[in-house]
């Protein structure tokens, strides 16, 4: 049996608790990974790591810098707010550690580009867990599209709306409510990733309109309508809102409709159907959801470890995710400027402008 890969887990509270129990603990118990250190600025949150994967108290830290200096590891797991990602990535890169990071990659395009350059320059492997693309229902829709049975797609419609208008209704505390573009950067990042996968292409153009409803307790824009044209010509229209009176297609209950040559594929609340009137009468066929042992973050963590062990590069690698980041922040740029944004040009300009000096 191969020796388990050692990890430093940064961020064990909030969503980090889920990572402790549902993502990392199964890998530890299966002998695929071993905890080298757990880090959280709140010492009470470190109990999650001790309970979930049995790390001893002496390997629990409240200071990330001290943990990275004192502990030998193979990779880092980053589950902290996105505005702190770059600082933790810097510590991992300095120690030559591979990185598995929660979405979004960073809180700005500039930071995302700096992270990209630093990791690439160091020759390290990094993946970002935009997990919803890897949920059971979306993967079944993707498999149906890739089968070729329904012909090529020519446009896609998506919707995710929630009733989170009151402060604290979304997640713990009020962190999301203080962000300038909470919907686009913290929620729709998943859906930008999904639309790229469904289209089978990266984005060419994006046009976005975002706003905040008068009854919302968000400080930034919490609703948006987004149009994307992909490099392969597929068009996407997306509706998202955190402040609706009724939550329609909330987390894990997505609505995606893919218009193909031979059928309309409709995913609504985890029910997938193929619809067609081409035979003269409406034909509706339910497509059963695929089955596998794990989905979302547990599956992504498994793929990441396989990559570190010499296996194939996972579909959520940094090379892929930088395109998702570009679409996300180009949409934010479009929302602020109210103009159509060329996504590939936006990415190229930001990569060039945010390349760290060689001595960093």
Secondary structure, 3 states (H helix, E strand, C coil): CCCCEEEEEECCCCHHHHHHHHHHHHHHHCCCEEEEEEECCCHHHHHHHHHHHCCCHHHEECCHHHHHHHCCCCEEEECCCHHHHHHHHHHHHHCCCEEEEECCCCCCHHHHHHHHHHHHHHCCCEEEECHHHHCHHHHHHHHHHHCCCCCCEEEEEEEEECECCCCCCCCCCCCHHHCCCHHHHHHHHHHHHHHHHHHCCCEEEEEEEEECCCCCCCCCCCEEEEEEEECCCCEEEEEEECECCCCCCCCCCCEEEEEECCCEEEEECCEEEEEECCCCCCEEEECCCCCCCCCHHHHHHHHHHHHHCCCCCCCCEHHHHHHHHHHHHHHHHHHHHCCCEEHHHHHHHHHHHCCCCCCC
